[in-house]
Amino acid sequence: MASAITQKGQVTLPKTVRDYLGVTPGALVEFVLGKDGQVMVVPASPARRKPNSRFAKLRGQAGEGMSTKDIMKLTRGD
């Protein structure tokens, strides 16, 4: 399977490759140069991954079990 390289040197990983690697948007990958001239694309090791924001633990917590209407009511003070 082939992908074109953009003017900025970017390439899109085909969906089958993303699925195989288990990577999602925002994930980091590493390009490993082999001695035989081949290049491997692998998920970045945990130590090299982008650190989570200080708010990452809070994502999905606000209004758990509440409807959007109830959350809006609560935030607006209705």
Secondary structure, 3 states (H helix, E strand, C coil): CCCCECCCCCECCCHHHHHHHCCCCCCCEEEEECCCCCEEEEECCHHHCCCCCCCHHHCCCCCCCCCHHHHHHHHHCC
